[in-house]
Amino acid sequence: MAELKKWNEVPIGGIITEPGTARKYKTGDWRVKRPVYDRSKCIDCMMCWFYCPDLAIIQENSVMKGINYFYCKGCGICANVCPRNAIEMRPETEFSHEEE
């Protein structure tokens, strides 16, 4: 992790010294609702994977394997595009954080 600089150590113009990435941050902590995946309803159409803005859908060889809750922000797009209702949005308060 980069050290914080004092005001007089910041370069003029606020130059960014390293590229930004969300991989460092547990963005799933922002979630209010969690997508819950029901494998028995899934037809592996990959619509959820295609539309997920956070790349949180785990797939292997075009088969849905689950959801990466580390990055999932709970937007619900995956549940909305699923043609078989295999993903349901549930309140995050129903889950303990130890499950992740």
N, CA, C and O atoms as a MOPAC input file, in Angstrom:
PM7 MOZYME 1SCF
protein

 N      0.84100 1    -1.17100 1     0.00000 1
 C      0.00000 1     0.00000 1     0.00000 1
 C      0.88900 1     1.23800 1     0.00000 1
 O      1.87800 1     1.31500 1     0.72800 1
 N      0.51500 1     2.19600 1    -0.82700 1
 C      1.31100 1     3.41600 1    -0.94500 1
 C      1.19000 1     4.25000 1     0.32600 1
 O      0.13100 1     4.31300 1     0.95000 1
 N      2.28600 1     4.87800 1     0.68900 1
 C      2.26700 1     5.76200 1     1.85800 1
 C      1.57300 1     7.06000 1     1.49500 1
 O      1.71300 1     7.56300 1     0.38000 1
 N      0.82800 1     7.59300 1     2.44200 1
 C      0.17500 1     8.87500 1     2.22200 1
 C      1.21700 1     9.98300 1     2.24500 1
 O      2.13400 1     9.97500 1     3.06600 1
 N      1.06200 1    10.93500 1     1.33500 1
 C      2.00500 1    12.04600 1     1.26100 1
 C      1.42600 1    13.26300 1     1.96200 1
 O      0.21100 1    13.43900 1     2.04400 1
 N      2.31800 1    14.08900 1     2.45900 1
 C      1.90300 1    15.36200 1     3.03900 1
 C      1.54300 1    16.30000 1     1.90500 1
 O      1.91000 1    16.05600 1     0.75500 1
 N      0.82800 1    17.37100 1     2.21700 1
 C      0.35400 1    18.28900 1     1.18600 1
 C      1.48500 1    18.83800 1     0.33100 1
 O      1.30600 1    19.04400 1    -0.87000 1
 N      2.64200 1    19.07700 1     0.92700 1
 C      3.74900 1    19.66400 1     0.17700 1
 C      4.57900 1    18.61400 1    -0.57700 1
 O      5.53800 1    18.96900 1    -1.26200 1
 N      4.22900 1    17.34800 1    -0.46300 1
 C      4.92100 1    16.28400 1    -1.18100 1
 C      4.14800 1    15.80400 1    -2.41200 1
 O      4.66500 1    15.02400 1    -3.21200 1
 N      2.90300 1    16.27600 1    -2.55600 1
 C      2.07600 1    15.88700 1    -3.69500 1
 C      2.55700 1    16.64200 1    -4.92900 1
 O      2.70700 1    17.86300 1    -4.88100 1
 N      2.80400 1    15.93300 1    -6.04100 1
 C      3.27900 1    16.60200 1    -7.25600 1
 C      2.24900 1    17.60300 1    -7.78700 1
 O      1.04300 1    17.42600 1    -7.61300 1
 N      2.74200 1    18.63500 1    -8.42500 1
 C      1.85700 1    19.62800 1    -9.02200 1
 C      0.96800 1    18.93600 1   -10.05800 1
 O      1.44200 1    18.14000 1   -10.86900 1
 N     -0.30300 1    19.25000 1   -10.01700 1
 C     -1.24400 1    18.63800 1   -10.95100 1
 C     -1.79000 1    17.31700 1   -10.44200 1
 O     -2.62000 1    16.70200 1   -11.11100 1
 N     -1.35100 1    16.86500 1    -9.28000 1
 C     -1.86300 1    15.61900 1    -8.71100 1
 C     -1.59700 1    14.41700 1    -9.60300 1
 O     -2.50500 1    13.62300 1    -9.84800 1
 N     -0.39000 1    14.26800 1   -10.08800 1
 C     -0.02300 1    13.17200 1   -10.98700 1
 C     -0.33700 1    11.82800 1   -10.33200 1
 O     -0.01400 1    11.60000 1    -9.16700 1
 N     -0.96700 1    10.95300 1   -11.09500 1
 C     -1.27100 1     9.60300 1   -10.62300 1
 C     -0.03800 1     8.74000 1   -10.87600 1
 O      0.40400 1     8.60300 1   -12.01700 1
 N      0.51300 1     8.16200 1    -9.81900 1
 C      1.77100 1     7.42600 1    -9.94700 1
 C      1.59600 1     5.93600 1   -10.23000 1
 O      2.55400 1     5.26400 1   -10.61200 1
 N      0.38300 1     5.41200 1   -10.04600 1
 C      0.13100 1     4.01200 1   -10.38500 1
 C     -1.28400 1     3.89000 1   -10.93700 1
 O     -2.16800 1     4.64900 1   -10.54000 1
 N     -1.51200 1     2.94100 1   -11.85100 1
 C     -2.84400 1     2.80800 1   -12.42700 1
 C     -3.85300 1     2.34600 1   -11.38200 1
 O     -3.51300 1     1.60800 1   -10.45700 1
 N     -5.07700 1     2.78100 1   -11.54100 1
 C     -6.13300 1     2.38500 1   -10.61800 1
 C     -6.61900 1     0.97900 1   -10.90000 1
 O     -6.61500 1     0.53100 1   -12.04600 1
 N     -7.03200 1     0.29100 1    -9.86700 1
 C     -7.58500 1    -1.03800 1   -10.02000 1
 C     -8.50100 1    -1.33700 1    -8.85200 1
 O     -8.22500 1    -0.93900 1    -7.72100 1
 N     -9.57900 1    -2.03100 1    -9.12100 1
 C    -10.51100 1    -2.41000 1    -8.06500 1
 C    -10.11100 1    -3.73400 1    -7.42600 1
 O    -10.70100 1    -4.14300 1    -6.42600 1
 N     -9.11600 1    -4.40500 1    -7.99400 1
 C     -8.70700 1    -5.70400 1    -7.45300 1
 C     -8.21700 1    -5.61300 1    -6.01200 1
 O     -8.28100 1    -6.59400 1    -5.27200 1
 N     -7.72900 1    -4.44700 1    -5.61400 1
 C     -7.22300 1    -4.27000 1    -4.25700 1
 C     -8.33600 1    -4.11100 1    -3.23100 1
 O     -8.11000 1    -4.30200 1    -2.03600 1
 N     -9.53400 1    -3.76400 1    -3.68700 1
 C    -10.58800 1    -3.37600 1    -2.76600 1
 C    -11.71800 1    -4.39500 1    -2.73300 1
 O    -12.12800 1    -4.92300 1    -3.76700 1
 N    -12.20600 1    -4.65900 1    -1.54400 1
 C    -13.31400 1    -5.59100 1    -1.36400 1
 C    -14.61800 1    -4.83100 1    -1.60200 1
 O    -15.31600 1    -4.45200 1    -0.66200 1
 N    -14.92400 1    -4.62100 1    -2.86700 1
 C    -16.08100 1    -3.80700 1    -3.22900 1
 C    -17.40100 1    -4.48100 1    -2.88200 1
 O    -18.43900 1    -3.81900 1    -2.86900 1
 N    -17.38600 1    -5.77000 1    -2.60300 1
 C    -18.59600 1    -6.46700 1    -2.19800 1
 C    -19.13500 1    -5.99600 1    -0.86000 1
 O    -20.28600 1    -6.27700 1    -0.52600 1
 N    -18.32100 1    -5.28300 1    -0.08600 1
 C    -18.78100 1    -4.74700 1     1.19800 1
 C    -19.85800 1    -3.67800 1     1.02400 1
 O    -20.51600 1    -3.30600 1     1.99600 1
 N    -20.04500 1    -3.18500 1    -0.18300 1
 C    -21.03200 1    -2.14400 1    -0.44200 1
 C    -22.43600 1    -2.71600 1    -0.56200 1
 O    -23.41500 1    -1.97000 1    -0.53800 1
 N    -22.54100 1    -4.01800 1    -0.68900 1
 C    -23.80000 1    -4.67700 1    -1.01100 1
 C    -24.87000 1    -4.49300 1     0.05600 1
 O    -24.58700 1    -4.53800 1     1.25300 1
 N    -26.10600 1    -4.28400 1    -0.39600 1
 C    -27.26900 1    -4.26600 1     0.47900 1
 C    -28.09000 1    -5.52900 1     0.22300 1
 O    -28.70700 1    -6.08700 1     1.13000 1
 N    -28.07900 1    -5.96400 1    -1.04500 1
 C    -28.74000 1    -7.21300 1    -1.41300 1
 C    -27.71300 1    -8.12400 1    -2.06400 1
 O    -26.79400 1    -7.67100 1    -2.74500 1
 N    -27.89300 1    -9.42000 1    -1.83800 1
 C    -26.95300 1   -10.42300 1    -2.34000 1
 C    -27.65000 1   -11.32700 1    -3.34900 1
 O    -28.75900 1   -11.79300 1    -3.08900 1
 N    -27.02100 1   -11.58600 1    -4.50000 1
 C    -27.60300 1   -12.54200 1    -5.43400 1
 C    -27.38000 1   -13.96600 1    -4.91800 1
 O    -26.25800 1   -14.34500 1    -4.58200 1
 N    -28.43700 1   -14.72900 1    -4.86100 1
 C    -28.35100 1   -16.12600 1    -4.43100 1
 C    -28.67200 1   -16.98800 1    -5.64500 1
 O    -29.72200 1   -16.83300 1    -6.26900 1
 N    -27.76300 1   -17.89100 1    -5.97000 1
 C    -27.79500 1   -18.68900 1    -7.18900 1
 C    -28.36900 1   -20.06700 1    -6.92000 1
 O    -27.93500 1   -20.75000 1    -5.99300 1
 N    -29.34300 1   -20.48300 1    -7.72200 1
 C    -29.96000 1   -21.81500 1    -7.62000 1
 C    -29.55400 1   -22.61600 1    -8.85000 1
 O    -30.10900 1   -22.43600 1    -9.93400 1
 N    -28.58400 1   -23.49800 1    -8.66900 1
 C    -28.03500 1   -24.28800 1    -9.77700 1
 C    -29.10800 1   -25.11900 1   -10.47600 1
 O    -29.02400 1   -25.32600 1   -11.68700 1
 N    -30.10700 1   -25.59500 1    -9.75000 1
 C    -31.13300 1   -26.46900 1   -10.34800 1
 C    -31.98900 1   -25.74200 1   -11.39100 1
 O    -32.59800 1   -26.39000 1   -12.24200 1
 N    -32.04300 1   -24.41600 1   -11.34000 1
 C    -32.82100 1   -23.64000 1   -12.30900 1
 C    -31.97100 1   -23.13000 1   -13.47700 1
 O    -32.51000 1   -22.73300 1   -14.51000 1
 N    -30.66900 1   -23.14100 1   -13.31500 1
 C    -29.74700 1   -22.53700 1   -14.28700 1
 C    -29.64900 1   -23.37200 1   -15.56500 1
 O    -29.56600 1   -24.59900 1   -15.51400 1
 N    -29.66100 1   -22.68200 1   -16.72000 1
 C    -29.48300 1   -23.35100 1   -18.01600 1
 C    -28.15100 1   -22.96400 1   -18.66800 1
 O    -27.91800 1   -23.26500 1   -19.83800 1
 N    -27.28800 1   -22.30300 1   -17.91100 1
 C    -25.96000 1   -21.88400 1   -18.38300 1
 C    -26.01800 1   -21.03500 1   -19.65400 1
 O    -25.21000 1   -21.20600 1   -20.56600 1
 N    -26.97900 1   -20.12700 1   -19.69600 1
 C    -27.08500 1   -19.22900 1   -20.84900 1
 C    -26.01900 1   -18.13400 1   -20.80300 1
 O    -25.73000 1   -17.50500 1   -21.82100 1
 N    -25.44100 1   -17.90900 1   -19.63700 1
 C    -24.37700 1   -16.93800 1   -19.40200 1
 C    -24.82000 1   -15.49100 1   -19.55400 1
 O    -23.97900 1   -14.60300 1   -19.69800 1
 N    -26.12900 1   -15.23600 1   -19.52400 1
 C    -26.61300 1   -13.85800 1   -19.57500 1
 C    -26.11800 1   -13.09300 1   -18.34400 1
 O    -25.73000 1   -11.93000 1   -18.45600 1
 N    -26.12900 1   -13.73000 1   -17.18300 1
 C    -25.65600 1   -13.08600 1   -15.95500 1
 C    -24.18900 1   -12.69800 1   -16.09000 1
 O    -23.80200 1   -11.59200 1   -15.71100 1
 N    -23.38900 1   -13.57800 1   -16.61300 1
 C    -21.95500 1   -13.32700 1   -16.79800 1
 C    -21.73300 1   -12.18800 1   -17.79200 1
 O    -20.88300 1   -11.32500 1   -17.57600 1
 N    -22.49500 1   -12.19300 1   -18.86800 1
 C    -22.35500 1   -11.18100 1   -19.91100 1
 C    -22.69500 1    -9.78500 1   -19.39900 1
 O    -22.00300 1    -8.82100 1   -19.72700 1
 N    -23.74200 1    -9.66900 1   -18.60800 1
 C    -24.20100 1    -8.36000 1   -18.15500 1
 C    -23.59800 1    -7.89100 1   -16.83000 1
 O    -23.73800 1    -6.71600 1   -16.49300 1
 N    -22.95300 1    -8.73800 1   -16.08700 1
 C    -22.39600 1    -8.34800 1   -14.79000 1
 C    -21.33300 1    -7.26400 1   -14.96500 1
 O    -20.32000 1    -7.50100 1   -15.62300 1
 N    -21.54800 1    -6.06400 1   -14.38000 1
 C    -20.57700 1    -4.98700 1   -14.54500 1
 C    -19.31800 1    -5.16000 1   -13.69200 1
 O    -18.34300 1    -4.43000 1   -13.87400 1
 N    -19.33300 1    -6.11900 1   -12.76600 1
 C    -18.20800 1    -6.29600 1   -11.84900 1
 C    -17.42000 1    -7.57600 1   -12.09000 1
 O    -16.49900 1    -7.88100 1   -11.33200 1
 N    -17.75900 1    -8.32500 1   -13.12300 1
 C    -17.12200 1    -9.61200 1   -13.41600 1
 C    -17.16200 1   -10.53100 1   -12.20100 1
 O    -16.19400 1   -11.23400 1   -11.91100 1
 N    -18.28200 1   -10.52100 1   -11.49700 1
 C    -18.42500 1   -11.31500 1   -10.27500 1
 C    -18.99900 1   -12.70300 1   -10.53200 1
 O    -19.02200 1   -13.53300 1    -9.62300 1
 N    -19.45900 1   -12.96900 1   -11.74100 1
 C    -20.00300 1   -14.28200 1   -12.06900 1
 C    -18.84200 1   -15.21100 1   -12.41000 1
 O    -18.03000 1   -14.91800 1   -13.28800 1
 N    -18.78100 1   -16.31200 1   -11.71400 1
 C    -17.71100 1   -17.28900 1   -11.94900 1
 C    -18.22700 1   -18.32000 1   -12.94400 1
 O    -19.25000 1   -18.96600 1   -12.71600 1
 N    -17.50600 1   -18.46200 1   -14.04800 1
 C    -17.88400 1   -19.44500 1   -15.05800 1
 C    -16.63600 1   -20.17200 1   -15.52800 1
 O    -15.52600 1   -19.64000 1   -15.49500 1
 N    -16.84900 1   -21.37500 1   -15.95500 1
 C    -15.74600 1   -22.17600 1   -16.48800 1
 C    -16.28300 1   -22.96900 1   -17.65700 1
 O    -17.22000 1   -23.75300 1   -17.50300 1
 N    -15.69500 1   -22.77100 1   -18.83100 1
 C    -16.14400 1   -23.44800 1   -20.05300 1
 C    -17.63400 1   -23.24700 1   -20.29100 1
 O    -18.35600 1   -24.19500 1   -20.59900 1
 N    -18.08800 1   -22.00500 1   -20.14600 1
 C    -19.48600 1   -21.61000 1   -20.34900 1
 C    -20.46300 1   -22.31500 1   -19.41400 1
 O    -21.62100 1   -22.54100 1   -19.76600 1
 N    -19.99200 1   -22.65400 1   -18.23200 1
 C    -20.84800 1   -23.24500 1   -17.20000 1
 C    -20.76000 1   -22.34900 1   -15.97100 1
 O    -19.67100 1   -22.04700 1   -15.48300 1
 N    -21.91900 1   -21.93100 1   -15.48000 1
 C    -21.99000 1   -21.07100 1   -14.29000 1
 C    -21.51400 1   -21.86200 1   -13.07700 1
 O    -22.03600 1   -22.93800 1   -12.78200 1
 N    -20.51900 1   -21.32100 1   -12.37600 1
 C    -19.96300 1   -21.99600 1   -11.20000 1
 C    -20.35100 1   -21.31700 1    -9.89600 1
 O    -20.28400 1   -21.93700 1    -8.83500 1
 N    -20.75600 1   -20.04900 1    -9.95700 1
 C    -21.12700 1   -19.34600 1    -8.73800 1
 C    -20.91000 1   -17.85500 1    -8.86400 1
 O    -20.76300 1   -17.32400 1    -9.96500 1
 N    -20.89300 1   -17.18300 1    -7.72300 1
 C    -20.75700 1   -15.73300 1    -7.68100 1
 C    -19.61300 1   -15.36800 1    -6.74600 1
 O    -19.53100 1   -15.87300 1    -5.62600 1
 N    -18.73900 1   -14.49600 1    -7.20600 1
 C    -17.62500 1   -14.01900 1    -6.39400 1
 C    -18.12200 1   -12.83600 1    -5.56900 1
 O    -18.18700 1   -11.71300 1    -6.06900 1
 N    -18.46800 1   -13.07800 1    -4.32700 1
 C    -19.01700 1   -12.04300 1    -3.46300 1
 C    -17.97600 1   -11.01700 1    -3.04100 1
 O    -18.32500 1    -9.98100 1    -2.47500 1
 N    -16.71800 1   -11.28600 1    -3.30500 1
 C    -15.64900 1   -10.32500 1    -3.02400 1
 C    -15.84400 1    -9.06200 1    -3.86400 1
 O    -15.60000 1    -7.95000 1    -3.39500 1
 N    -16.28800 1    -9.24800 1    -5.12000 1
 C    -16.45800 1    -8.12500 1    -6.03400 1
 C    -17.91400 1    -7.73700 1    -6.28500 1
 O    -18.17600 1    -6.61200 1    -6.71300 1
 N    -18.85300 1    -8.62100 1    -6.03600 1
 C    -20.26900 1    -8.34300 1    -6.32000 1
 C    -20.77600 1    -7.19200 1    -5.45600 1
 O    -20.66100 1    -7.22800 1    -4.23100 1
 N    -21.34000 1    -6.16800 1    -6.10500 1
 C    -21.86800 1    -5.00600 1    -5.38800 1
 C    -23.36800 1    -5.11200 1    -5.15600 1
 O    -23.96000 1    -4.22000 1    -4.54800 1
 N    -23.99100 1    -6.18000 1    -5.62500 1
 C    -25.41100 1    -6.38700 1    -5.37200 1
 C    -26.33300 1    -5.54300 1    -6.22600 1
 O    -27.42000 1    -5.18200 1    -5.77600 1
 N    -25.93500 1    -5.21800 1    -7.43900 1
 C    -26.74800 1    -4.35200 1    -8.30000 1
 C    -28.02700 1    -5.04000 1    -8.77200 1
 O    -29.01800 1    -4.36600 1    -9.05300 1
 N    -28.02200 1    -6.37000 1    -8.86200 1
 C    -29.21600 1    -7.11000 1    -9.25900 1
 C    -29.38300 1    -7.30700 1   -10.74800 1
 O    -30.37800 1    -7.89200 1   -11.17500 1
 N    -28.44500 1    -6.84000 1   -11.55200 1
 C    -28.55000 1    -7.01100 1   -12.99700 1
 C    -28.61100 1    -8.49300 1   -13.35200 1
 O    -29.40300 1    -8.89000 1   -14.20700 1
 N    -27.79900 1    -9.30300 1   -12.71600 1
 C    -27.77300 1   -10.73900 1   -13.01100 1
 C    -29.15600 1   -11.37000 1   -12.79000 1
 O    -29.61200 1   -12.17100 1   -13.60600 1
 N    -29.80800 1   -11.01100 1   -11.70500 1
 C    -31.13900 1   -11.55300 1   -11.40200 1
 C    -32.16900 1   -11.05700 1   -12.41100 1
 O    -33.08000 1   -11.79400 1   -12.78800 1
 N    -32.02300 1    -9.81000 1   -12.84600 1
 C    -32.97700 1    -9.24400 1   -13.80000 1
 C    -32.86800 1    -9.84100 1   -15.19100 1
 O    -33.87600 1    -9.95500 1   -15.88900 1
 N    -31.66900 1   -10.22400 1   -15.61300 1
 C    -31.50100 1   -10.76300 1   -16.97100 1
 C    -31.64600 1   -12.27900 1   -17.02700 1
 O    -31.71300 1   -12.84000 1   -18.12100 1
 N    -31.69500 1   -12.95000 1   -15.89800 1
 C    -31.79400 1   -14.41400 1   -15.89000 1
 C    -33.16700 1   -14.86100 1   -16.39600 1
 O    -34.18400 1   -14.52500 1   -15.78900 1
 N    -33.21000 1   -15.61400 1   -17.49900 1
 C    -34.49800 1   -16.03000 1   -18.06200 1
 C    -35.19400 1   -17.12600 1   -17.24800 1
 O    -36.38300 1   -17.37400 1   -17.45200 1
 N    -34.48700 1   -17.77700 1   -16.34300 1
 C    -35.05800 1   -18.87900 1   -15.55600 1
 C    -35.21800 1   -18.54900 1   -14.08000 1
 O    -35.56000 1   -19.42100 1   -13.28100 1
 N    -34.97100 1   -17.28500 1   -13.70800 1
 C    -35.05600 1   -16.87000 1   -12.30100 1
 C    -34.17600 1   -17.73400 1   -11.39400 1
 O    -34.56700 1   -18.09700 1   -10.28400 1
 N    -32.98400 1   -18.05100 1   -11.89100 1
 C    -32.03800 1   -18.86800 1   -11.12500 1
 C    -31.25800 1   -18.03800 1   -10.11300 1
 O    -30.54100 1   -18.59000 1    -9.27800 1
 N    -31.39300 1   -16.72000 1   -10.18100 1
 C    -30.70600 1   -15.83100 1    -9.25100 1
 C    -31.75800 1   -14.96100 1    -8.57400 1
 O    -32.56400 1   -14.29800 1    -9.22700 1
 N    -31.72200 1   -14.98500 1    -7.25500 1
 C    -32.67300 1   -14.21200 1    -6.46400 1
 C    -31.89500 1   -13.23500 1    -5.59200 1
 O    -30.88400 1   -13.60200 1    -4.99300 1
 N    -32.36100 1   -12.00200 1    -5.52100 1
 C    -31.72100 1   -10.99700 1    -4.67300 1
 C    -32.32100 1   -11.08000 1    -3.27800 1
 O    -33.53500 1   -10.97200 1    -3.10000 1
 N    -31.44800 1   -11.27500 1    -2.28800 1
 C    -31.89600 1   -11.38900 1    -0.89900 1
 C    -31.16100 1   -10.36300 1    -0.05000 1
 O    -30.02800 1   -10.00100 1    -0.36900 1
 N    -31.78800 1    -9.88300 1     1.03600 1
 C    -31.13000 1    -8.89100 1     1.89800 1
 C    -29.81100 1    -9.42500 1     2.47100 1
 O    -29.74100 1   -10.55700 1     2.94800 1
 N    -28.79400 1    -8.60800 1     2.41400 1
 C    -27.46700 1    -8.99000 1     2.91900 1
 C    -27.51200 1    -9.33900 1     4.40200 1
 O    -26.68300 1   -10.11400 1     4.88100 1
 N    -28.45900 1    -8.78300 1     5.12500 1
 C    -28.56400 1    -9.03700 1     6.57300 1
 C    -28.89500 1   -10.49800 1     6.88100 1
 O    -28.74500 1   -10.92900 1     8.02400 1
 N    -29.34000 1   -11.26600 1     5.89000 1
 C    -29.64300 1   -12.68100 1     6.10700 1
 C    -28.38500 1   -13.54600 1     6.17100 1
 O    -28.46200 1   -14.72100 1     6.52800 1
 N    -27.25300 1   -12.98700 1     5.83600 1
 C    -26.01700 1   -13.76000 1     5.74000 1
 C    -24.97100 1   -13.24800 1     6.70800 1
 O    -24.87000 1   -12.04600 1     6.95700 1
 N    -24.19600 1   -14.16500 1     7.25000 1
 C    -23.08300 1   -13.74600 1     8.09500 1
 C    -21.87300 1   -13.53000 1     7.19100 1
 O    -21.74600 1   -14.19700 1     6.16400 1
 N    -21.00200 1   -12.62800 1     7.54900 1
 C    -19.84900 1   -12.31800 1     6.71800 1
 C    -18.77600 1   -13.39500 1     6.77400 1
 O    -17.81700 1   -13.34400 1     6.00300 1
 N    -18.91400 1   -14.36700 1     7.66700 1
 C    -17.94800 1   -15.45000 1     7.74800 1
 C    -18.08600 1   -16.40300 1     6.54700 1
 O    -17.15000 1   -17.13700 1     6.23100 1
 N    -19.26200 1   -16.39200 1     5.87300 1
 C    -19.50500 1   -17.29300 1     4.74700 1
 C    -18.61700 1   -16.98700 1     3.54800 1
 O    -18.34700 1   -17.87200 1     2.73600 1
 N    -18.16600 1   -15.75700 1     3.43000 1
 C    -17.40400 1   -15.35800 1     2.25600 1
 C    -15.98700 1   -15.81600 1     2.40000 1
 O    -15.16900 1   -15.57900 1     1.51100 1

